[in-house]
Amino acid sequence: MDIFLSFQLGEVEVSNLTIIVLLFFSSFTFLAVGISSYKLYKSLINEEEK
């Protein structure tokens, strides 16, 4: 049984491991931007209350 299957995306053949790594990095980036935006918004709200 081969775990590392490959997907055909047009003329490019992409392995399963590559897709998993890309999903990990994109979800990590999405989470980091979300946390950063939340902290920025929270600091702006706290500054207006003072």
C-alpha positions, 0 to 999 in steps of 0.5 A, spaced: 500 500 500 502 506 497 501 512 502 504 517 498 499 517 492 500 523 487 494 527 484 494 530 477 493 537 476 493 539 469 500 537 466 503 537 473 503 531 478 503 533 485 504 528 491 500 527 497 505 529 502 506 536 498 499 537 498 499 536 506 505 540 507 501 546 503 495 545 507 499 545 514 503 552 512 497 555 509 492 553 515 498 556 520 499 562 516 491 563 516 491 562 524 497 567 525 494 572 521 487 571 524 491 572 531 495 578 529 488 581 526 484 580 533 490 583 537 490 589 533 483 590 533 483 589 541 488 594 542 484 599 538 478 598 542 482 598 548 485 605 546 478 608 545 476 606 551 481 610 555 
